[in-house]
Amino acid sequence: MSFDLDEYRRRAERFSEKLSREYYLHLAGHKLELEIEPIYRHYADLFAIRDVERLRELWGAATGDEERRRLRYLLQFAFDGLVGLETRSESAELAGLEASLEVDPGDGPVPYRAVAIEQANEARAERREALEEARNTALAERLNPLYLTALERAHELCHSLGWSSYAAAYAELRAIDLDTLARQGAAFLETTERVYSAVADSQLERSKLPLLGELRRSDLPRFFRAADLDAEVPGDGLVASLADTLDGLGIDLRGQANVHLDSEPRRTKSPRAFCSTPRVPDEVYLVIAPTGGRDDYGALFHEGGHAEHYAHTDPGLAFEFRHLGDNSVTESFAFLVEHLTENPEWLRHQLRVKDPERVAAHAKAVKLLFLRRYVAKLAYELELHGPAATLSKLPARYAERLSEATHVPWPRASWLADVDAGFYAACYLRAWALETHWRAALEERFGPRWFGSSEAGAWLRSVWRNGQSLDATELLAETLGGELDLAVMAAELAGRAG
């Protein structure tokens, strides 16, 4: 039977639209069930092993750069879909459990998904720890068996298609040298080790939390919440601050018919802000569940960066370049917009913060922790998904890796739940590195208040129009020149911290 590539692309776009909208409705709390099985069942032909193999053959035989890129993106879509199809029942059950489960820290039930929000707003360390223990128990007993079944099936699929491991599959599909990135990550840890404790401890002390070494995982949401900065950062005007900032760049958020902002509280709404893109650039959802405090600004602006990138993507681009591709690119723009919330100039100008350096210092401490955590996640995931993985040893390795990098004792229970599919940790690390280049270029060309320049906004829109037609390395080389490496970011953070 012949393989109709154009028809495959058309059906792939319809599948992506339906799946993205279903995830939006569920994660935004509009519906309790995640009904993805009927969608996968209807489009199951997209993910037949023979078609994944055919796309791999076509990619290997293609000669033009653009066609090779489109086929690689489409191959990753097909393989991701095959994994999703084969694990759809586990995914649906996991989502249903996360939305319906309640945990009891000893003083009444709390929705599973609301634990982090409760911890962020809980001043009592013992209750934060009780919430953590209750959630970890539910995770270990109810969710991890499903995560493990899905993981083992994904590994089996890689082997059946000829890859030596899941890690080898995604190194090829994402065209990322994961081992080199991991080595850069190890160098990042070494470069920032000296300053990390000093930077973090000063902010933990200010937040009246235990210092590193005594800090517990359950304390981190409280640290991110930065309740001690509430007097500095206004509690209201969250959405208005994003809209006003975009106005300064010549972007009218309130007038964007293709961007739908969802900030309404719902009991089963995911605490993790997200951007959903059923149709790029015509239907984009920006979703947040406000916790309170400075962290809300970072979360909203991060997802706002995604939303504007997708909303300004050229509608004439191929499906692969609008919906697929290297997510390091869209994450870099999300981090760029998020970084404004730790920029003293923006804090002073936009939020009228009296002591912006204090807010910026907290943000830098949080960023260092996150970066070190993601470096550790990548190293751990290379073990988890490698050819010699012994799964029984991985919970301990996970806790060891994360604990060493963050200087916070890390629970074993999340050894599977903390793993994003397809080595997305690598995308995050590359995105953070790419963001430093975007920010440096904007400051050099338009000044430290580039966020108030319509010319800067026009430059960003010209880059956003590319969607994800180029990967992060290619886009950086074509737009600004230079190579993507974690060393520049490490030097910046170590220097600033010092």
C-alpha positions in Angstrom: 0.0 0.0 0.0 1.3 3.4 -1.0 2.0 6.0 1.7 0.2 9.3 1.1 2.4 11.8 2.9 0.2 14.8 2.3 -2.9 13.0 3.6 -0.9 11.9 6.6 0.0 15.5 7.4 -3.6 16.6 7.1 -4.8 13.9 9.5 -1.9 14.6 11.8 -3.0 18.2 12.1 -6.6 17.3 12.9 -5.5 14.8 15.5 -3.2 17.4 17.1 -6.1 19.9 17.3 -8.5 17.5 19.0 -5.9 16.1 21.4 -4.7 19.6 22.4 -8.3 20.8 23.0 -9.1 17.8 25.1 -6.1 18.3 27.3 -7.1 22.0 27.7 -10.6 21.2 28.8 -9.4 18.6 31.3 -6.4 20.4 32.8 -8.3 23.7 32.9 -10.9 22.0 35.1 -13.8 22.2 32.6 -14.2 18.4 32.7 -13.1 15.7 35.1 -12.3 13.0 32.6 -9.5 13.1 30.1 -11.2 11.5 27.1 -8.2 10.8 24.9 -8.9 7.2 24.1 -11.7 7.9 21.5 -9.3 10.4 19.8 -6.5 7.9 19.6 -8.8 5.2 18.5 -10.2 7.4 15.6 -6.7 8.3 14.5 -4.9 5.1 15.3 -3.9 4.7 11.7 -1.4 7.6 12.1 0.6 5.6 14.6 0.9 2.2 13.0 4.4 0.8 13.4 4.6 0.3 9.7 4.0 4.0 9.1 6.6 5.0 11.7 9.0 2.8 9.9 8.0 4.3 6.6 8.5 7.9 7.9 11.9 6.9 9.2 12.8 5.5 5.7 11.6 8.7 4.0 13.6 10.8 6.4 16.7 8.8 5.8 16.3 9.1 2.0 15.4 12.8 1.9 18.1 15.2 0.6 16.8 18.8 1.0 17.3 20.5 4.4 13.7 21.7 4.7 12.2 18.3 3.7 14.5 16.4 6.0 13.5 18.7 8.9 9.8 18.3 8.2 10.1 14.5 8.0 12.1 14.3 11.3 9.5 16.4 13.0 6.8 14.2 11.6 8.7 11.1 12.6 8.9 12.3 16.2 5.2 13.1 16.1 4.4 9.6 14.8 6.6 7.9 17.4 5.2 10.1 20.2 1.8 9.2 19.0 2.6 5.5 18.9 3.8 5.7 22.5 0.6 7.7 23.4 -1.6 5.2 21.6 0.0 2.2 23.4 -0.2 3.9 26.8 -3.5 5.8 26.4 -5.3 3.8 29.0 -2.6 4.5 31.6 -2.6 8.2 30.7 -6.3 8.5 31.0 -6.4 6.6 34.3 -3.5 8.7 35.7 -5.2 12.0 34.7 -8.5 10.8 36.3 -6.8 9.8 39.5 -4.9 13.1 39.7 -8.1 15.0 39.2 -10.2 13.0 41.7 -7.8 11.8 44.4 -7.7 13.5 47.7 -5.0 13.2 50.4 -5.4 13.9 54.1 -2.5 15.5 56.0 -4.3 14.9 59.2 -6.7 17.8 59.2 -9.1 17.0 56.4 -8.9 16.1 52.7 -7.0 18.1 50.1 -7.2 17.6 46.3 -4.1 15.8 45.1 -3.5 18.5 42.5 -3.9 21.3 45.1 -1.1 20.0 47.4 1.6 22.4 46.0 -0.8 25.3 46.3 -1.6 24.4 49.9 2.1 24.1 50.7 2.8 27.4 49.1 0.3 29.2 51.3 1.0 27.2 54.5 3.2 28.9 57.0 3.6 25.8 59.3 6.5 23.6 58.2 5.0 20.5 59.9 1.8 20.8 57.9 3.7 21.3 54.7 5.6 18.1 55.5 2.4 16.2 56.3 1.0 17.2 52.9 4.2 16.0 51.2 4.0 12.6 52.9 0.3 12.2 52.1 0.9 13.0 48.5 4.0 10.8 48.2 2.1 7.9 49.7 -0.7 8.4 47.1 1.8 8.7 44.4 3.7 5.5 45.3 0.6 3.4 45.9 -1.9 4.6 43.3 0.0 6.4 40.5 3.5 4.9 40.2 2.3 1.4 39.1 0.6 3.1 36.1 3.7 5.3 35.3 5.8 2.2 35.4 3.6 0.2 33.0 3.7 3.2 30.6 7.5 3.5 30.9 8.1 -0.1 30.2 5.9 -0.1 27.2 7.7 3.0 25.8 11.0 1.2 26.2 9.7 -1.9 24.5 8.5 0.2 21.5 11.9 1.7 21.0 13.5 -1.7 20.9 10.9 -3.0 18.5 11.8 -0.2 16.1 15.5 -0.9 16.2 16.7 1.7 18.7 19.1 0.5 21.4 17.2 2.5 24.0 14.7 5.2 24.6 17.6 7.6 25.1 19.0 6.7 21.7 15.6 7.1 20.1 15.1 10.7 21.3 18.7 11.7 20.7 18.0 10.9 17.0 14.4 12.2 16.9 15.3 15.5 18.6 18.7 15.8 16.9 20.3 16.6 20.3 23.6 15.1 21.5 22.2 14.3 25.0 25.6 13.1 26.3 27.3 16.3 25.3 24.4 18.3 26.9 24.8 16.2 30.1 28.5 17.0 30.2 27.7 20.7 29.8 25.3 20.2 32.7 28.0 18.7 34.9 30.2 21.7 34.1 27.3 24.0 35.0 26.9 22.4 38.4 30.7 22.8 39.0 30.7 26.4 37.9 27.7 27.4 40.0 28.4 25.2 43.1 30.4 27.8 45.0 27.7 30.5 44.7 24.6 28.4 44.9 24.5 27.9 48.6 25.3 31.5 49.3 22.6 32.8 47.0 20.0 30.4 48.1 20.7 30.6 51.8 20.4 34.4 51.9 17.0 34.2 50.3 15.9 31.2 52.5 16.9 33.2 55.6 15.0 36.2 54.4 11.9 33.9 53.8 12.3 32.5 57.3 12.9 29.0 56.0 15.6 26.5 56.9 18.9 26.8 55.0 20.1 24.3 52.5 21.0 21.1 54.2 18.0 21.4 56.5 15.5 22.6 53.9 12.9 19.9 52.9 11.3 19.3 49.6 8.0 20.2 51.2 9.3 23.7 51.9 10.1 24.5 48.3 6.6 25.6 47.2 6.6 28.0 50.2 10.0 29.3 49.0 8.8 29.8 45.5 5.7 31.5 46.8 7.9 34.2 48.4 5.2 35.3 50.9 7.7 37.8 52.4 7.6 39.7 49.1 3.9 40.2 49.1 4.4 43.7 50.4 6.7 44.4 47.4 4.7 42.6 44.7 1.1 43.7 44.2 -1.4 40.9 44.7 -3.8 42.2 42.1 -3.3 43.3 38.6 -1.6 40.1 37.5 -3.2 39.8 34.1 -3.1 43.6 33.6 0.6 43.6 34.1 1.1 41.1 31.3 -1.3 43.0 29.0 0.4 46.3 29.8 3.9 44.8 29.2 2.8 43.5 25.8 1.3 46.9 25.0 4.8 48.3 25.4 6.0 45.9 22.8 3.2 46.9 20.4 1.1 43.8 21.1 -2.6 44.2 22.1 -3.3 41.1 24.3 -6.9 42.3 25.0 -7.5 42.6 21.2 -6.0 39.3 20.2 -9.0 37.2 19.1 -6.8 34.1 18.8 -5.5 34.2 22.4 -7.9 33.0 25.2 -6.9 33.8 28.7 -8.2 31.4 31.4 -7.4 32.5 35.0 -10.7 31.3 36.6 -10.3 29.1 39.7 -11.7 25.6 39.4 -11.4 22.8 42.0 -9.8 20.3 39.5 -7.8 22.8 37.6 -4.1 21.9 37.2 -1.9 24.0 39.5 0.7 24.1 36.7 0.1 27.0 34.4 0.1 25.9 30.7 -0.5 27.0 27.2 -2.6 24.9 24.9 -2.6 25.3 21.1 -5.4 23.4 19.3 -4.8 25.5 16.1 -1.6 27.6 15.6 -1.9 30.5 15.3 -5.7 30.7 15.4 -6.7 29.1 18.7 -4.3 29.5 21.7 -5.2 29.1 25.4 -3.3 30.7 28.2 -4.2 29.0 31.5 -3.1 29.8 35.0 -4.4 28.8 38.5 -3.1 31.7 40.7 -1.4 30.7 43.9 -0.6 34.2 45.1 2.6 36.2 45.2 5.6 36.7 42.9 5.5 33.1 41.5 2.2 33.8 39.8 3.9 36.5 37.8 6.6 34.2 36.6 4.1 31.5 35.7 1.8 33.8 33.8 4.6 35.5 31.9 6.2 32.2 31.0 3.0 30.9 29.5 2.4 34.3 28.0 5.7 33.9 26.1 4.5 30.6 24.7 1.1 32.1 23.7 2.6 35.1 21.9 5.1 32.9 20.1 2.4 30.6 18.8 -0.1 33.5 18.2 2.4 35.2 15.9 3.5 32.1 14.0 3.1 32.5 10.2 -0.2 30.8 9.4 1.2 29.8 6.0 3.9 27.6 7.5 3.6 23.8 7.1 1.9 21.9 9.9 5.2 20.6 11.2 6.6 24.1 11.6 3.6 25.4 13.3 2.8 22.6 15.7 5.9 20.4 15.9 9.6 20.9 16.0 12.2 21.7 18.6 10.3 22.9 21.7 13.6 24.4 23.0 12.6 27.3 20.7 9.2 28.1 22.2 10.5 27.5 25.7 13.2 30.1 25.1 10.6 32.7 24.3 8.6 31.7 27.4 11.8 32.1 29.5 12.5 35.4 27.9 9.1 36.9 28.8 9.2 35.2 32.3 12.7 36.8 32.9 11.0 40.2 32.9 9.5 39.4 36.3 13.0 39.3 37.8 14.3 42.3 35.8 14.8 45.2 38.2 14.0 47.7 35.4 10.7 46.0 34.7 9.8 45.6 38.4 10.5 49.3 39.0 8.7 50.5 35.9 5.8 48.1 35.6 4.9 47.1 39.1 6.3 50.1 40.9 8.3 47.8 43.2 10.1 49.9 45.8 13.0 47.4 46.3 13.3 45.6 43.0 16.8 44.2 43.7 15.3 42.2 46.6 12.7 40.6 44.3 15.4 40.0 41.6 17.7 38.3 44.2 14.9 35.9 45.1 14.2 35.1 41.5 17.9 34.4 40.8 18.0 32.0 43.7 14.9 30.1 42.4 16.4 30.0 38.9 19.7 28.6 40.1 17.8 25.9 42.0 15.6 25.1 39.0 18.6 24.9 36.6 20.6 22.6 38.9 17.5 20.4 39.3 17.1 20.1 35.6 20.7 19.3 35.0 20.3 16.5 37.5 17.0 15.4 35.9 18.8 15.0 32.5 21.6 13.0 34.0 19.1 10.8 35.8 16.9 10.3 32.7 19.9 9.2 30.7 20.3 6.4 33.3 16.5 5.7 33.4 16.2 5.5 29.6 19.6 4.0 28.9 20.3 0.6 27.5 21.7 -0.7 30.8 18.9 0.6 33.1 18.1 -1.5 36.2 14.7 -0.1 37.1 14.8 -1.3 40.7 17.8 0.9 41.4 16.4 4.0 39.8 14.3 5.4 42.7 17.5 5.7 44.8 19.5 7.1 41.9 16.8 9.7 41.3 16.8 10.8 44.9 20.6 10.8 44.9 21.0 12.9 41.7 18.4 15.5 42.7 19.6 15.7 46.3 23.2 16.3 45.3 22.3 19.0 42.8 19.8 20.9 44.9 21.2 20.3 48.4 17.7 19.3 49.4 16.8 15.7 50.4 14.6 14.6 47.5 11.9 11.9 47.9 12.1 8.7 45.9 8.4 8.6 45.3 8.5 11.0 42.3 11.1 9.0 40.4 8.6 8.5 37.5 6.1 11.3 37.9 9.0 13.9 37.7 10.0 12.6 34.2 8.7 14.4 31.2 8.2 12.4 28.0 10.8 12.5 25.3 13.7 14.1 27.2 11.9 17.4 27.5 14.4 18.3 30.3 16.9 18.7 27.4 14.6 21.2 25.7 14.3 23.2 28.9 18.1 23.4 29.4 18.7 24.4 25.8 15.9 27.0 26.1 17.4 28.6 29.2 20.7 28.8 27.3 19.0 30.3 24.2 17.1 32.8 26.3 20.4 34.4 27.4 21.2 35.1 23.7 17.7 36.7 23.0 18.0 38.9 26.1 21.5 40.0 25.4 20.5 41.0 21.8 17.4 42.9 22.9 19.3 44.8 25.6 22.1 45.7 23.1 19.8 46.8 20.3 17.0 48.4 22.3 18.4 49.2 25.7 17.7 47.9 29.2 14.0 48.9 28.9 13.5 46.9 25.7 10.2 45.7 27.0 8.8 49.2 26.4 10.0 49.4 22.8 7.6 48.7 19.9 10.7 48.2 17.7 11.8 45.4 20.0 8.3 43.9 19.7 8.5 44.1 15.9 11.9 42.3 16.0 10.5 39.6 18.3 7.5 39.1 16.0 9.8 38.7 13.0 11.5 35.9 14.8 8.2 34.4 16.1 6.9 34.2 12.6 9.3 31.3 12.0 7.3 29.1 14.4 9.6 26.1 15.0 10.8 25.7 11.4 14.3 25.7 12.7 15.7 24.0 15.8 17.3 26.1 18.6 20.8 25.7 17.3 19.8 26.6 13.7 17.7 29.5 14.8 20.4 31.0 17.0 23.0 30.6 14.2 20.7 32.2 11.6 19.4 35.0 13.7 22.3 36.1 15.9 25.2 33.8 15.2 26.9 31.9 18.0 26.7 28.4 19.4 24.3 27.1 22.0 26.1 26.1 25.2 25.2 26.1 28.9 28.6 27.7 29.7 27.4 31.3 28.8 24.5 31.0 31.2 26.6 29.4 33.9 29.1 32.3 33.7 26.3 34.9 33.8 24.7 33.3 36.9 28.0 32.7 38.7 29.1 36.2 37.9 25.9 37.9 39.0 25.7 35.8 42.1 29.2 36.7 43.0 
